[in-house]
Amino acid sequence: MGNSRHTTKNSFWVKGGFIDYQSVFLTFVIVLFGLMMVYSASSYRAIRSGYPGTYFMTRQAVFAVVGFIGMYIISRINYRYLSNLSVILIYIAIAMLVFVLILGRASHGATRWIQIGPLQLQPSEIAKPIIIIYMADACVKRSKYLNTIAGIFKLIFLPIICIGLIAVENLSTAIVCFAIVVAILFVASPKLFNLMILGAIGVGAAAILAFGVGYRSDRFDAWLHPETSESGFQTMQSLYAIGSGGFFGRGLGNSIQKLGFLPESHNDMIFSVICEELGLFGALVVIALFIMLIFRFKFIADGSVDSFGGFIITGVITHIAVQLIVNIGVVTNTIPPTGVTLPFISYGGTSLVFMLAEIGLVLSVSRQMRLTE
């Protein structure tokens, strides 16, 4: 095996190394496409609200620039140093999640944001990469815990606290975070039966939270009977958008549903606008871009010099894949409605910045990966 690294294990900054330009290019293309679709899906709403048509796209572009700068800086950091910070980071995440429940800003009936001047931060989005780092570190340092169900519960205790705090106001994001935990455990654990028990407990807890809260149980009615449910309006408008797009779509910028009919057209439901304007062909191209990005990440994970790096990439892959599947499932009414965004594409600064930070982690691992000569 050859090695292109030009850094030592103990150095903080990574010098040289293998830069996976394919991952960088795919990420850039997806983000750029997202900016285009945010503009198309939000310009009508922006003008109706008294802003320039480019208002939401400009804000998203600023966050994209910040995210890419952060991605580059993180890619130059030796990811092994994060191992020493994992416990501190998880406690910071817990503190932020508690704070947002007590003093957070409410929107759309949920308290999920911390207001800092003109900026809004969503701690649940910040918690995702932190959970990835913590779980990757815990599975390396406390691998003996993976042999028993009791040990697994000790290992995931702090992430489960995070997930529980997120679930209070945002069950869908909590499910994504739980999937990240289970995926890393699946790769790290030698005993599948223990993970099956954990998964069953997680599904049971999600079901209780879903049916135990009125507005969440209403979403199941909207899923099963969108045409008659009081909560089915958004689902029906999404299906109208998808159905009217055909194979090649109405054309970029020509969506009808975004003109005040489809709620959250530039956010959670942006995939519906993609289907309406670019058709099935455009939707398949978007999905193909994500699949190619995930396969690049798998290539980097396979060449990782240690388990810690491999587990980090497992978490990032799971985050992107699960969120992509859930979002598309919602807009096509395959699963009950949730508030999960389309990765890199939906409007949302916190989500975009911290997802690009996760790409930075992947690139940090790639800089030190093993390469076959």
N, C-alpha and C positions, 0 to 999 in steps of 0.2 A: 504494500500500500504506500502511495506517495502522500505527501502532505505539503500544502501551500501556505501553512501558517507562518507568520513572522512575528509571533508573540509568545510569551511565556505564560504558564498557567497562573502565575501570581501577578502579572501586570494588569493594571486597571484598564488601559486603553489597548484595543486590538489594532495592530499595525499590519496593513496588507491583508493577506488571506483571500479566500475565494468569495467573490461578490456575485451572488446569483442575480445577474441582470435580467433574467427572464421573469423572476418574481417581482423585481422592481418595475419592469415594463408593464406587466399585467396589472399590478396594483395601480400604476399611474393611469392606465387606460380605463380601468373600472371607475376610479375616482373622477376622471375627466368626463366620462359618460354620465356619471351621477350628477355632476354640475350642470350638464346640458339638460338632463331630465328634470332636475330641480327647477331650473329656469322655465322650462316648458310647462311643468305642472303647477307652478306657483305664481306666474306672472299675472294671471287674471285676479287671483286673490290679493296680491300685493297692490295692484292698481285700485281695486275696490276698497282697500284699507287706507288709501291715500299715499302709498309709497310708490317709488319707481318700479317698473316691471321687473327690474333686475335685483330688487331688494334682497330676497331670500338667497338667490344664487350668489350675490356678492358676499353676504355673511358666510355662506358655506365655503366659498373660495378662500376667505381669510382663514377659516379653521383648517382647510385643506393645506394651506401653506404652513401654518403652525404645526400641523400633524406631520408633514413631510420633513420639516426641520427636526422635529422630535424623533422621527423615525431614523433619520441619518445619525443623530447624536447617539441614540440608543444602540444602533448597529455598530458603533465604534467602541462601545463599552463591553468589557469582558463579562458576559452573562453570568459567569460563576460568582461574581461579586454579589449578585442579587440573592444568592443563597444565604448570605449573612444577614440580609435585610428582610427576609420573608416573614418572620414572626412580627417584626415591627410594622411592616406593611399591612398585615392582616388585622392588627389591632387598630391601625389608622382607618382601615376600611370599616371596621365595626363602629368606631367612634363617629365617622361621617354618616353612617346609616342610621345610627341612633339620633344624631343631631337633626337629620332631615325629617325624621318622624315627629320630632318635637317642635322644631322651628322652621321646617321646610316650607317652600312655596307650593301652594296647591294649583293644579291646572287640570281641567277635564275630570274633576272629581277625585283626583289622586294627588297625594303629597309626595313628590319625587325629586324636587329641585331645591338647590341651595342658591339663593340670589346673592351675587357679589357685584355690586354696582350694576352695570348694564348686562353683565354676564350671568348665565344660569348654568350651574353644574349639576349633573345627575350622578350622584354617588354610586348608584347601581352599575353604571357603565364603567366607572373607575374600579369597582370591585372585581370585575371580570378578569382583567390581566393580573390583579393581585392574587386572586384565587388560583389562577394558573401557576404563578410563580410559587406560591405557598405549597400547593399540592405536589408540584414537581420536586421541590426541595424535601418535603416530608417523606415522599415515597423513596427517596434516595437515602436520607439520614436515618429513617425509622422503618426500614424495609421489613424488619422482623414483625412489625405490627400487621403486615399484610397477610399473615398466616392464619389469623383468627378473626371472627366477626367482631369480638370485643376490641381487638387491637385496631381494626379498621375504624370503629366508631371513635376510638381515642384519636386516631390520626386525622379524622375529618371533623373533629369537634368544632374547631374555630371556623372553618368554611361553612359548616352547617348553621352556625349562629348568623353568619353573613346572609346565607340563603334565606333563613327564617325571617330576618329583618327586611329583606327585599320583598319576600312573599306577602308581607302585610299590605303593601300598596301595589305590588307589581308581580303577580304570580307568574306571568309568562317569562319575565327576565329571570326569576328564581328557577324556573324549569331549565332555562338555558345554562345557568350556573351549575345546577345539579348535574346536568348532562356532562359538563366539563369535568366535574369531580369524578363521575362514574367512568368516563372515558380514560382518564389518566390512571385510575385504579385498575381498569381492565387491562391496560398495557403493562402495568407494573406488577399486578397481583398474580401469583401462580394458581390461585384457587377461585374458580369461576362460581362455585356454589355460594360463597360468601357474598359475591357481587350480586347474584340473583336475589338473595335475601335483602340486600341493601336497596336494590332496584324496586323490589316489591313494596318495601316500606316507603320509598320515595313516591311511587305511584299512588299508594294509599293516602299519603299526606296531601298530595296534590289534589286528589279527588275530594277529600274532606274540605280543603280550602276552596275548591271550585264550587261545590254544591252548598257549602255552609254560608256563603255570602250571596245575598240576593242578586246584586248586579252581575255576579259571575255566573250564577245559574241561569240568568236570563240569556246569557250568551249561547248556552246550549240550545235554547229554544230558537234563537236567531240562526243557529247553524242548521238545525233540523228543519225548521219551517221559516226560512227568511222572507217568504212572500206574505206571510200572515203575522209574523212576530212584530211587536212594537219596536224591538231592537234590531230588526233585520234590514233597515233602510240602507245602511252602509254596505252590507253584503250584496244586496240586490244591485246597487249602483256599480259596485265592483264587477259583478257578473255581466251587467250591461256593457261596461267598458271593454271587458275581455271578449265578449261575444261579437261586438261590433267591429273589432279590429281585424278579424279574418286572418289570412295568412301573412299578408304584407302590411297591414295596418292602414289607417287613414292618412298617414303621413306625419312627419315630425311637426309638432305644434298644432295639429288639427284635432286634438281630443275635444269631444263634446262634454264628457262627464266631469272634466276638471272645471267647467264653467259654473261652479256653485252647486253641482249635483253630488259629487263624490267627496265626502268629508276626508280630511287628511290626505288630499291627493298628492301632496309633495312630501309626505312623511310615510306613515305606515302603509298607505295604499298606492305608493308610487309604481309598483309593479303592474297595477291595473292600467295606469296611464301608458306604461311601456307597451303593454299588450295592445291597447287601443291605437296608439300612434304607429307602432312598428310591427304589430301583428305577432303571430306565432313565431315567425322567423326571427324577429328581433328578440323575443323572449328566450328562444333557444340559444341565440348567440350570447346573451347575458349569462345564461346558465353555463354554457360552454367555457366562458372566461373564468368563472369561479371554479369549475372542475379542473381546468388547466392550472390555476393558481394552487389549488389543494394538492395536485400531483407534484408540483414543484416543491411544496413544503414537505411532502412525503419523501422526496428524493433527498432533501436536506436532512430530515430526521434519520433516514437510513445511514447517512454518512456522519452523523454526530459523533464526536469523540467521547461522549459520556452519556449516561442515562438522564442526567439532569436536563441537558439540552434536548434530548429526544422527547422527554415528558413535556417540556415547555411547548414544543411544536405540536405534540398531540393535543394539548389544550387549545392552542390557537386554531388548529384544523377543526376541532369539535365546535368551538365557538362560531366560526364562520359557517360551517356546514349546517349545524342545527338551526342557527338563526335564519339562514337562507331557506331551508326546508320549511320552517314554521311560517315565515313571512309569505312564501308562495302558497303554502297550504291555506292560510287565512284568506288571501285575496281570491283564491279559486274555490273557497268554501269547502275545502277538503277536511279542514279541522275547525273547531270553534274559534271565533274571533279572539285575538289577543293584541297586545300593544307592541309587538316585536317589529323592529325596523329592518329594511333590506340593507345588508352590510355595505358600507362605503357609498351607497347610492341615496338612501333616504336622507332628508334634511334632518340635521341634528349635529351640533358642533362637538359636544362631549363624546358622543358615540364615534364620530369620525376620527377625532384626535387620538382617542385611546385604542381604537382598532389599528390605526397606523403605528401606534406605539408597539402593539403586538407584532406587527410586521417587522419593526425594528429589532425585536427580540429574535425573531426567526433569522434575520440577516446577521445578527451577532453570532448565532450558532453557526451559520453558513461560513462565516469568516474563519472558523476554526475546524471545519469539517474535514473528514478524511477523503482524499481524492485518489482514485485509481489511476496510476500512470500507464 
